[in-house]
């Protein structure tokens, strides 16, 4: 059995925050949207249905928990949750806080423009608020 490794593109474009029961929680490095990513720590899985039934339930529970947390922290108008994986095949679940009038509202965030990296103080404050909310 292969060891779990995060896809190199996810590793490059996001920062690990912490491990949940099943998923690694990551922050997408794009200040345009509060954007978290859940990566189930299971090797060679690209689809939700490839997870065991127990892991499917856990992934759903964790995605719902993170979506609710993100809505509370950001006051977002809408939370987008998706597991697309057309470019990065490794199963990962996007949880994105959206506001009417954000840079691509109401269209999807994927493939829109160029990512705008966080500045260290803003990133660190956002990460601290996430960790505090999860503790």
C-alpha positions, 0 to 999 in steps of 0.5 A, spaced: 500 500 500 502 506 498 503 512 503 499 518 503 502 524 499 499 531 497 499 532 490 504 537 488 500 542 485 496 542 492 502 542 496 504 548 492 498 552 491 496 551 499 498 551 506 497 545 511 493 548 517 492 541 521 489 534 520 482 532 522 480 525 523 480 523 515 482 530 512 488 534 511 485 541 512 489 546 507 488 554 506 488 556 498 493 561 497 488 566 494 486 572 498 480 573 493 476 568 497 476 565 503 478 558 500 479 551 504 481 545 501 480 538 505 484 532 502 482 525 505 488 522 507 487 516 503 492 514 497 490 513 490 483 516 491 480 520 486 473 520 487 468 520 493 465 513 491 472 510 492 472 511 499 469 506 504 462 508 506 465 510 513 470 515 510 465 517 505 460 519 511 467 522 515 468 526 509 461 529 508 461 531 516 468 534 515 466 538 509 460 540 513 463 542 519 468 546 515 463 550 511 459 552 517 465 554 520 467 558 514 460 561 513 461 564 521 468 566 520 467 570 514 459 572 514 459 569 507 453 570 502 454 563 500 459 557 501 461 553 495 463 546 496 465 541 490 470 536 489 472 537 481 478 534 480 479 535 473 486 538 473 488 535 480 486 528 480 487 526 487 481 527 491 480 534 495 474 538 497 474 545 496 470 549 501 469 557 498 466 563 502 463 567 496 460 574 497 455 578 492 460 582 488 466 578 489 471 578 483 467 573 479 460 573 483 456 569 481 460 564 477 465 559 479 472 561 482 476 555 479 480 558 473 478 565 474 484 570 473 490 569 477 491 567 484 493 573 489 497 570 495 496 572 502 500 577 505 503 574 512 499 578 517 493 577 513 494 569 512 496 568 519 490 572 522 486 568 518 489 561 520 489 563 527 481 564 527 480 557 523 484 554 528 481 557 534 474 556 531 476 548 531 479 548 538 
